[in-house]
Amino acid sequence: MNYATIKWADVANGPGVRVSLFVSGCTHRCPGCFNQEAWDFGYGQPFTRGEEDRILAALAPAHIKGLSLLGGEPFEPANQRALLPLLRRVRAQLPDKTVWCYSGYTLDGELWQPSRARCECTDEMLSLMDVLVDGEFIQARKDLSLRFRGSANQRIIDLPRSLAARSVVLWDGAMTIEAITK
């Protein structure tokens, strides 16, 4: 897997200050996408164990609230296979950090149903995340006033509650900065 960029102090893609990894490769190709260069799976730099180590070190300080995965598309199967070891390490070494993921795939669609996105890593990957922002970006539904998403069709999903219910449960905003600093 390649990655387009890593933002070491991102405040736009989840609550609090976060480390955000923008992976390369996306087959959605949403018109109006803010990150079109990351559609190409070969764009950027190779994601190595060294990059994983740098991300874990950057997540360690108390003022960093978590990791956000964006793209490109984190749930392209090739990207899932590369991201799963990182997520396992984050959960084992930094269990108090939150993990957010942005995907054009929908939880109750392509991620839970047979699709080109589902692979041997999908269920475990979902189980290691706290929040999924799902749904393709739709230019006609773009709304800059929305919190943590770009278009009104996208949902902010509480993954632990959704997985337990086996039904989509929307995030209630409880992971505010105050809630995630305890």
C-alpha positions, 0 to 999 in steps of 0.5 A: 500500500502507498499513502498520500500523506500523514497529517501529524496534528489534524483537527478536521477529521474527528474530535481533538487533535489527531494523526491522520493517514491518507492512504492511496487507492480509490475506485469510487472516483467521486466527482468533486473529491478533495483528494483526487490524486490519491485515487491512484494506488501508486501515488505517494510513498510506500507504507512501511513498518517504519511509517507504522512506528512513526504513527504510533510514536506520534499517537503517544502524547496525551494531547493526541486523541486518536488516529483517523484513516482517510484516502483514497479508500481505506476499505479497498481490500489491498489497503485493508490488508496493509492497515490491519497490522497498524490497527492491531498495534494501535489497539494493543499499545494505545487502547485509549486512543480513538480510531476514526475511518472515512469510507465511500463504502457503506457499513450496511451495504458493501462492508457487511454484504458480499461486495468488492470491498469485503475481504478476510480483513473487513470484520476485524478492521471494523472491530478495531475502530470506534467511528466510521464515516461512510458513504461516497462524497456527493457533490450535489449534497456538499455542505460545509456546515456539516461536522466531520463529513463533506456531504449530507448523505454521509453518516457518522457511525458508532461502530462498537454499538453498531457491531453489537446491534448488527444494525447502524447506530449513528454516533451521538457526539459523545466522543467529545474532547471532554469524553475522550480525555478521561 
